[in-house]
Amino acid sequence: MDLTSIGSVLLLIADIYAIVMILQSSEDMLKKILWSIVVIVLPLIGLIVWYLAGPGKKPF
C-alpha cells in the first residue's frame, strides 16, 4: 500500500464516521439527509464543512 491508498482508506473511515454521527444526531430528517449527501458527494470538503459547521458541540 502506498501513501495515497492509506489516505483514501482514512478518508473513507472518517466519512463513514461522519455519516453515522449525522444519522444519530437529534436534528430533523431533512438536515440529516442533506448533510449525508454533502459528505458523500464531496468526501473531503464535506467532511471538513460538517466538522466545522455541523450540529453538535465544537472542540474549540
N, C-alpha and C positions, 0 to 999 in steps of 0.2 A: 504494500500500500504506500502510495506516495502522499505528500502533504495535501494535495488537492482532494484526494479521496477522504482523508481524515477530516478535513474541514467540511466537506459535504455531509459526512455522517454526523458530525457535531451539529451542523445547521439543521439537519433533519430531526435530530433528537430535540433540539431547542424548539423547533416549530411544533412538534408533537406535544411537547410540554405546554407551550403557549395555548394551543388549541384545547387541550384538556383543562387548563386553568380557565380559559374563556367559557367553556361549556359548564364548568362547575360554579361559575360566578352567579351572583344574585340578580344580575341585570336581566332586562326583558329579552325575550327570544329574538327579536329583530336585531338588537345590538350584538347579541352573541353570534348570529348568522353573519352579520356584516363584518365583525372583527375576524371571524374564522375565514371568510372569503379573502380579506386583505392579507392575512398571514399565509394562506395557501397560494394566492396569485403572486404576491411579492414576498418570497420567503425571507430574505434578509431585511429589506426595508420594512416590511410589515411587522416583523418581529421587533425591530427597534422602535417603531412607532407605537406598537402595542405596549411595550415595556415603559415607554416614556409617557404616553397619553391615555393608556387604557385604565379601566376601573381598578380600584384597589389601592392599598397603601403603597406609597413610594419609599424606597430605602434611603432617599436623600431629603 
